[in-house]
Every structure is written in C-alpha cells, then in structure tokens.
Amino acid sequence: MLFAVRWEIGSMPMYPSLACALAEALVDVLWFVEGCSDEQMDPDDAVKILEGVAHLLTQLSNDQRSEFIDLLGGMAAEETNPARREFLEGFPANMGLVEDAS
C-alpha cells in the first residue's frame, strides 16, 4: 500500500470545517512524502512535491495563513505520536509560513 491510512475504515473522524479536513489531509500526504525512503519515492520528486506545496502555502492571505497555522497548532496539541507532533510543530517554519526563529 502506497499510502498508510491514518484511521481505520468506518471510523473516519468528523471535522468542524472543510479547512480542518483539508489541513489534516495535506499534513498526512506531506508526512508520508517526508517519511518515504529513496526506494519508495524518488528524492527529486519528493522535493518537488514539498516545494510545490510550500509555494502554494506562501500564496495564502494573512488571514488564511493564520487560520492554517492555528489548525496546525491544534493538530500538534492533540497528536500522540512524538515524531508526528514534532513534524506538525515545525511545519509552519519548514513550509515558509512563518519566519524561522533560529
């Protein structure tokens, strides 16, 4: 299976908005891409995907960007997997949504 489904069939979570559902889906796809080995996905293709999404996200309005960052923060706060939580916490800086504090 190319994509690891995060939820069991029949237990799909309910989202309060389309934005929440799409944010979760986007993070799932990018988490998968980020975690792929070179045998699973060509590294150049992975970089193209990540850069393409980052470019799209930088085109969001300030309000959209703030909403998305807030959604990511909520997702990180609820995440039980430490590695995925770290991915979520670093997502805004890694995707160019905020200035990197370092």
The 8 nearest C-alpha neighbors of each residue, nearest first, counted from 0:
[[1, 2, 3, 4, 39, 31, 35, 5],
 [2, 0, 3, 39, 31, 4, 35, 40],
 [3, 1, 0, 4, 31, 28, 5, 27],
 [2, 4, 5, 1, 0, 31, 27, 6],
 [5, 3, 6, 2, 7, 8, 27, 0],
 [4, 6, 3, 7, 27, 2, 11, 8],
 [7, 5, 4, 11, 8, 10, 12, 9],
 [6, 8, 10, 9, 5, 11, 4, 12],
 [9, 7, 10, 6, 11, 4, 5, 12],
 [8, 10, 11, 7, 6, 12, 13, 4],
 [9, 11, 8, 7, 12, 6, 13, 5],
 [12, 10, 9, 6, 13, 8, 7, 5],
 [13, 11, 10, 14, 6, 20, 9, 7],
 [14, 12, 11, 15, 20, 16, 10, 19],
 [13, 15, 16, 20, 19, 12, 17, 18],
 [14, 16, 19, 13, 17, 20, 18, 12],
 [17, 15, 18, 19, 14, 20, 21, 13],
 [16, 18, 20, 19, 21, 14, 15, 22],
 [17, 19, 21, 16, 20, 22, 67, 15],
 [20, 18, 22, 16, 17, 21, 14, 23],
 [19, 21, 17, 23, 18, 22, 14, 24],
 [20, 22, 24, 18, 23, 19, 25, 17],
 [23, 21, 19, 25, 24, 20, 18, 26],
 [22, 24, 26, 20, 21, 25, 27, 19],
 [25, 23, 21, 27, 22, 26, 20, 28],
 [26, 24, 22, 28, 27, 23, 21, 29],
 [25, 27, 29, 23, 28, 24, 30, 22],
 [28, 26, 24, 30, 25, 29, 23, 31],
 [29, 27, 31, 25, 30, 26, 32, 24],
 [28, 30, 32, 26, 31, 27, 33, 25],
 [31, 29, 27, 33, 28, 32, 26, 34],
 [30, 32, 28, 34, 29, 33, 27, 35],
 [33, 31, 29, 35, 34, 30, 45, 28],
 [32, 34, 30, 31, 35, 29, 45, 49],
 [33, 35, 31, 32, 30, 36, 29, 39],
 [36, 34, 32, 39, 33, 40, 31, 37],
 [35, 37, 39, 38, 40, 34, 42, 41],
 [36, 38, 40, 39, 41, 42, 35, 45],
 [37, 39, 36, 40, 41, 35, 42, 34],
 [38, 40, 36, 37, 35, 41, 1, 42],
 [41, 39, 37, 38, 42, 35, 36, 45],
 [40, 42, 44, 43, 37, 45, 38, 39],
 [43, 41, 45, 44, 37, 40, 46, 36],
 [44, 42, 46, 45, 41, 47, 40, 48],
 [45, 43, 47, 41, 42, 46, 48, 40],
 [44, 46, 42, 48, 43, 47, 32, 49],
 [45, 47, 49, 43, 44, 48, 50, 42],
 [48, 46, 44, 50, 45, 49, 51, 43],
 [49, 47, 51, 45, 46, 50, 52, 44],
 [48, 50, 46, 52, 51, 47, 53, 45],
 [49, 51, 53, 47, 52, 48, 46, 54],
 [52, 50, 48, 54, 53, 49, 47, 55],
 [51, 53, 55, 49, 54, 50, 56, 48],
 [54, 52, 94, 50, 56, 51, 55, 49],
 [53, 55, 51, 57, 52, 56, 50, 58],
 [56, 54, 52, 58, 53, 57, 51, 59],
 [55, 57, 53, 58, 54, 59, 52, 96],
 [56, 58, 54, 55, 59, 96, 53, 95],
 [57, 59, 56, 55, 60, 54, 64, 53],
 [60, 58, 57, 56, 64, 63, 61, 55],
 [59, 61, 63, 62, 64, 58, 57, 65],
 [60, 62, 64, 63, 65, 59, 66, 58],
 [63, 61, 65, 60, 64, 66, 59, 67],
 [64, 62, 66, 60, 65, 61, 59, 67],
 [63, 65, 61, 67, 62, 66, 59, 60],
 [66, 64, 68, 62, 67, 63, 61, 69],
 [67, 65, 63, 69, 64, 68, 62, 70],
 [66, 68, 70, 64, 69, 65, 63, 71],
 [67, 69, 71, 65, 70, 66, 64, 72],
 [70, 68, 72, 66, 67, 71, 65, 73],
 [71, 69, 67, 73, 72, 68, 74, 66],
 [72, 70, 74, 68, 69, 73, 75, 87],
 [73, 71, 69, 75, 70, 74, 76, 68],
 [74, 72, 76, 70, 71, 75, 69, 77],
 [73, 75, 71, 77, 72, 76, 78, 70],
 [76, 74, 84, 72, 78, 73, 87, 77],
 [75, 77, 73, 74, 78, 72, 84, 79],
 [78, 76, 74, 75, 73, 79, 84, 72],
 [79, 77, 75, 84, 76, 80, 74, 83],
 [78, 80, 81, 77, 84, 83, 76, 75],
 [79, 81, 83, 82, 78, 84, 85, 77],
 [82, 80, 84, 83, 79, 85, 78, 86],
 [83, 81, 85, 84, 80, 86, 87, 79],
 [82, 84, 86, 80, 85, 81, 87, 78],
 [85, 83, 75, 81, 87, 86, 82, 78],
 [84, 86, 88, 82, 83, 87, 89, 81],
 [87, 85, 83, 89, 84, 88, 90, 82],
 [88, 86, 90, 84, 85, 75, 89, 83],
 [87, 89, 85, 86, 90, 84, 75, 72],
 [90, 88, 86, 87, 92, 91, 93, 85],
 [89, 91, 87, 93, 92, 88, 94, 86],
 [92, 90, 96, 94, 93, 89, 97, 95],
 [93, 91, 97, 95, 99, 94, 90, 89],
 [92, 94, 90, 95, 91, 89, 96, 99],
 [95, 93, 53, 91, 92, 96, 90, 56],
 [94, 96, 92, 97, 93, 91, 53, 57],
 [97, 95, 91, 94, 92, 57, 64, 98],
 [98, 96, 92, 95, 91, 99, 94, 93],
 [97, 99, 92, 100, 95, 96, 91, 101],
 [98, 100, 92, 101, 97, 93, 95, 91],
 [99, 101, 98, 92, 97, 89, 93, 91],
 [100, 99, 98, 92, 97, 93, 89, 95]]
